[in-house]
Amino acid sequence: MSPRRSDRLTRSQPIVSHIDTAVSSVLTIDTSGEGFVDFSEEARQFIAESGIVSGMLTLFIRHTSASLTIQENADPDVQTDLLRLLHRLAPRDGNWVHDAEGPDDMPAHIRTMLTATSLQVPVIDGRLALGTWQGIYLIEHRQRPHRREIVMQAMGSRG
């Protein structure tokens, strides 16, 4: 006999928050070229400084050739494999028409389209509700270094 659906599901009690505060900041990250940059700690610090106890953190990158992701933060091989996949999906030698800023320009735009330009992370009890092995990353899709801006906005209640 298979278990009833209700035997396999649990849910915490709802937490009611009244949004009375919005806090914004722009995080600037200088990348060293293609790859992942973990900025989880900066996001945590922003939430601590905001005073938001219950709400949502929104992250938005102001670029079309870099993106954001939440990914495993324990094994760097994950990042290596993800970059390999993005290279296969949008190779530099793809005979692209758009190459205004070099051969990695159009592949970078495609990789951004395939990933994300914004993320949302719940804030519960004043902390980001990330899983144990989750980190927040900027993905630089260009080969050379760039200065990237991420708008961080926390909305929620302070108590």
Secondary structure, DSSP 8 states (H G I E B T S, - for coil): ----HHHH------------EEEEEEEEEE--SSEEEE-HHHHHHHHHHHT-SEEEEEEEE--SSEEEEEEESS-THHHHHHHHHHHHHS-TTS--S--TT-TTHHHHHHHHHHS-SEEEEEEETTEE---TTEEEEEEE-SSS--EEEEEEEEEEE--
